[in-house]
């Protein structure tokens, strides 16, 4: 079925993007800063608390255990209560826990607070993916998710120099700079969480900032997609959790996240070791921002090309391969310039692959099945964030070769790319004007379109 252009639908999508995406990107920026700022604080945190490298790696990764365990329940609660309520709850609680990381004084307190941070943030990312799939039709989903993913590089583009600046502070209010870092960035997340309650709109049918024709066109298009998803995908949460395609996607996403967090946790210290003798401050923060500028440009271009030409799975595999090559190349040079160039290649690859990847499961998961399936994929995938730093450390320990860690992560990325090429299900959802106008209007009909 081919896509028929609809000026009213296109205007509704454009208005929804302008209204929702900047705020969602801000939320993602703060989420990622609070998740990854431990990488910037690594050296001074270890120096002040006596954490070993092994303890830091375990604590950095244990975040993802709590995150994974509570991911599916959290996303089902968001489906029940709506994004406005649940996203606000998530952001307020994770901001509080992140600020409390300033209280870390030994390995045990570090493990406890990192676990609690994972529990507090559980459901945020799959909730956003579900929210976007409830707002934007398949024909623009890669571009829309790509724009949301700008939050990933923006978090490190903006967060890197800000974190460096906070770490270069003296001893504000008698605290260590790393304590100030966690407090400031945690409070910022909680404040935005409060605003989210008043700003977000759960469903297009509830959006009084769209005119009546736009609400109807967007709601009809999404209803039509929901019907196709129910016809071709699992119809319940339990069916989604046991669906072979969902589980295969989870394995692929695990490999993607291994590549992502293996770089994110160690990029600042890698650049610091080459550029400033190990000190992570403003200079290193600015240098590590360069790969994220490249990632924004790459994601902007690649997702549009993929939406125009299709073949999202092939594009995703190519981008994950690019990420793996960049990760491997970053371990082979002692030049700051070449290392940054390699990280640029890696960043373009592993940022681009994610919105492309999410078009696969969101192409056939709808309703409560989408809430459960997306959360399961994300929860299993994000365990890669726990495994990555530990795999890196083990590879270096057993081989005695400092580059072995990054090469092991590069190999995982190549395996993920191969699995993407093996994934044969392509989204079959499309929108036509005739189908859209044949659906029922208003807020009746499918439960997932009624709001909560």
N, C-alpha and C positions, 0 to 999 in steps of 0.2 A: 504494500500500500504506500503510495507516495504522499509526500507532505504537500498540503495546499496552503499557500500563504494566506494569512489573515491579518490585515492591518490593525484591527482592534486587539487581537491576541498579542501581536508583536508589541503594541504600545503598552499593554498590561504587563508583559514580561519586562520591558524596559523600565517601567515605573517601579515594579517590584524589585528589580535589581538596584535601582538608585536608592530606594527606601531601605532595603534590608541588608544588602551586601556590605556597605561600609561599617555598619554596626556589628555584623557577624564577624567581619575581618578584625575589628577591634577586640572582640571577645576572644578570637583565636590567638591574636597577638599576645594578649595577656595570659591566656592559658599556656601557651608555649614558653613564654618568658618564665613563668612560675615553675614550669616543668624542667627547663633546661638551664636556669640560672645557677644550678648547682655546679655545672661545668665551669662557669666563670669563677665561682667561689672556691673551686677545688683546692688550689694551692694554699690559700690563706686559711681556709676552713681546716685543712689537714694540719697546718702548722699550729693553729690555736687549740685544736681539740685532740691532736695526737692520732687522728685516723690514719690507718695504713692504706696503701694503695688497694689492697684486697678488700678492706672494709668499705672504702669509698665506692669501689666498683659494685659491691653487693648492695650497698645502700642506694646508689644511683639507679640500679636496676630493679630493686624490690618494689619501687613505685608501681611497676607494671603488674605485679602480682595482685595487689589490692584492686587495681584498676580493672584487671581481667575478671576477677571473681564477681565483682558487682556491676559489670558492664550490662549484661542482659537484663537483670532486674531493674536497673536504673532506666534503661531505654523503654522498657514496658511501662514503667511509671510515667515517663514523659508522654508516651502514647495515651495513657489514661488521663493525665492531668493537663497536658498541653505544654508546648515549648515555653510559653511565657512564664508560667509558674516554675517549671522544673529547671530551666536554664538559669533562672534567677537564683534558685536554691543552690544549684551546683556552684555557681561563681562565688556566691557569698561564703559558702563553707570552705571552698578550696582556698580562697583568699586569706581567710582566717588561719587555716592550717599552714599555708605557705609562710605567713608572717611569723608563726610560732616556730619555724625552723631556726629563727634567731636564738632559740633556747637550747640548741644542740650543744652538748658538752662532752659526749663520748659516743662510741659506736652504737650502743643500745638506743639512745635517744635519737640518733640519726636514723636508724632503721625504723623505729616506731613512727616518727614524723613523716618519713618518706612513704611508708605504708598507708598512713592516714591520708596523705595527700592524694594517693592513687584512689582510695575509696571515695574521697570527696569529689574528685574530678570524674569518676566513672560515669559513663553515659554522655559526657559532653560532646565528644567528637561524633559518635554514631548518631547522637541526637541531632546534631547539625546536618549530617548527611540525610537523615530521615526528613528533617524540616525542609531542606532544599528540594528533595524529591517530591514533597507535598506542595511545593510552590512553583517549580519550573519543569516544563515538559521536556521529554527526551531529546527533542531536536536542538535544545540549547543547554543540555545538562552538563556536558563536558566543559563548555566555556564558563558556565556559571560556577561550577565547582572549581574550575581553574582560577577564577577570580577570587573565590573564597580562599583557595590555597595560597593566594598572595600573602595571607596572614602568616604563613610559615616562614618565608624568607623575610617578610617585614618584621617579624618578631626578632629575628637575628640581625637584620639590618639596623633596626632601631634599638633593639634590646642590647646588642653588643656594645655600642658606645655608651649607652646609658648605664649598663652594668659596670663597664670599665670606669666610668666617671664616679659612680657610687663607691667602687672599690678603691679609687684614688682619694676619697674623702679622708679627712683626718680621723678623729674619733668622736663622731657626732653624739652628743648626750652621753658621753662616756662609753659608747658601744664600739665594738670592732666594726670596721667597714663592711665585712660580709654580713654581719647582723643587720646593719642598716639597709643593705641590699634586699634582704628577704622581707623586711618590714615594709619598705616603701612599695615594692612590687606586689606584695600580697594585699595591702590595703587598696591599691589601685584596682585589683580584680574584684574585690568586694563592693566597691563603689559602683563599678560598671554593672555588677550583678543586680544591684538595687534598681538601676536605671532600666535594665532589661525587662523587668516586670511591667513597666509602664510603656515600653517602646515596642516590643514584639507583638505580632499578630499571628495567631496559630494557623489560620486557614484563609485562603483567598476570599471565601464567602463572607468572612468577618471583617474584611479590610475596607473601612469607610474612607480610606485615602485613595481607593480606586473608584472610578465612576461605575454606574450600574452595568453598562455594556462591557467594560473591562472585567469586572468581577465575573460576569456570566461567561464570557469567552474563555477566561483562564480556568474557571471551575469546570466548565464543560470539557475542555481539552484534557484536564487531569482526570476527570471521571472516566473518560474514554480509555485513557491509559490504564487506569485501575482495573477496568473490566478485562483488558487484554492480559494484564499481569495475573489476575485470578484465573484466567483460562490456561495460562502457560506455566505458572509457577506454583509453589506450595500455598495452600489456602489457610494454614493455621500456624501458630508459633511453633508447636511441636513438629509439624511437618517441615518447617523451615530449618529448625535446629538439626534435623536428621537428613536434610537434602544434600545429595552428593555434590551438587554444584556449589552450595554454600560452603561445605567443608573444603572443597578444592580451592575456592577463593580465599579461605582463611589461611591455608598453607602458603599460597602466593603472597598474601599480605604480610605474613610472618617474615618471608624473605625480604620484602620491601622495607619493613621496619627495621630489620637487622642492618640494612644498608644505611638507613636514615640515622639511627641513633648511634651507630658505631662512629659516624662522622661528627654528629652534633655534640656528643659528650667530649670529644677529644680534639676538635678543630681549634678551639682557643689555645689549649696548651701546646698543640703541635706548632702553631704559628708563633706562639710566644717563645718556644724553644729555639726556633730559627731566627727570630727577629730581635728578641730583647732579653735573651738569657733566661727565659722562664717566667718573667714578670708579666702578669696579665693586667693591663691597665687601658687607658684611653687609646694609646697607639695600636695595641693589639686588637682592641675592640673595633677600631676603624678598618684595620686590615681584614679582619674576619667578616666585615660587612660586605666586602667586594663580591664573594661568591653568591650572596643572596640577591644582589642587584642583577647579576647574570641570570639567576633562577627566575626572577620576576619577568624579565624580558623573554626568556625561553618559554615559560608557561603561557604567557600571553599569546605567543605565536603558535605554539604547537597545538594547544587545545582548540584553537580556531580552525587550524588546518584539519585536525581530526574530525571535528563536527561537520566540516564542509565535505570531506571526502569519505568519512566513515572509517572502518577498520581500526577501531579504538584499541582492540586487543593487540594488533601488530604494532601500533604506535607505542603502546605501553611496554611491550617487550623490548622495543628498540631503546626506549628511554631508560629502562632498568639496566640494559646492557651498557649504555653510556655511563650510568652511575657507577657500575662495577669497574669499568675501565678507569674512570677518574679516581676512584678510591685506591685502586692498585697503583696508579701512577703517582699519587700523593706520597706513597711510602718510598719511592725510588730516588727522590731528589733531596738535596740539602740546600737548595736555593729557595729563598722566600718567594721570589717571583714565580718560579715553576710550581712550587707547592700551591700557591694561590690559584694559578691557572688550572691545576689538576682538580682542586676543590671546586672551582667554577664549573668544570665539566661534570663533576659528581653531583653538585647541587642542582644544575639544570636537569639532570637525569632523574634524581630521586624526588624532586618536587613535581616535575611534569608527570611522572608515572602515576601518581596517586589520584588526581582527578580523572585521568584516563581509565584507571583501574575501576573506580567506583561506578562508571557507567555500566559495567558488566552486571554486578548483582542488582543494582537499582533498576535495571532494564526488565527484570522479571519478578522482583519481590514487591508486594503491595500490602497495604493494611497492617494488621498486627504481625503478619509474617515478615514484613519488612523491618518492623521494630526489633523483632527477635533475631532475624537473620543478619541484619547489618551489625547489630551489637555483637553477635557471636564472631563474625568475621573480624571486627575491630579488636575484640578482646583477645582472641587467639593471636591475631597479627601483632598486637602490641606487646605480647610476651617476647617478641623479638627485641624489644627495648631492654628487657631484663637479660636475655641471653647474649646480646651483642657485646657489652663491655666485658662480660665474663669469658666469652669465647675468645675475644681479643687477648685478654690476659693469659688464658690457658695456652693459646697458640704461641705466644712469646715465651712463656715459662718453659714449655716442653721442648721447643726448638732452640731456645737461646738466641733467636734471631729477632731483633726489634721490629723488623718489617713484617714478620709473620702474622701479626694480629690484623693489620689492615688487609693483607692478602687473603686471609681467611674470610673476612667480610665481603671482599670482592667476589670470591668464589660463590658465596651464598647468593649474592646478587645475580650472578650468571645462572645459577640454578633456578632462581625465581623467574628470570626471563624465559628460560626453556619451558617452565611450567605454564607461563602465559601463552606461549605458542601452542601448547598442548590443549589449552582450554578452548573447546570448540563451540560453546554456546555464545551466540551473539544476541544482544537485545533485539526483540522483535516488535517493540512498541513503537508506534508511529501515530501521528495525528492527522486527520483529514477534516476539512471543513464540513463535509457531509456527515461524517460520524459524530463530530462535535455537536452539530445542531440537532442531531437525533436524540441526544441524551436529555435526561430530565434536568430541570433548572432548580435554582434555589439551593437550600441546604438539606433537602431530602435525599433519598436514594441510598448510595453506598455509605456505610457507617464511617469509613475513614475520611469522608468528605464533610461530615456533619459538624465537626468540632467536638470539644469535650467539655 
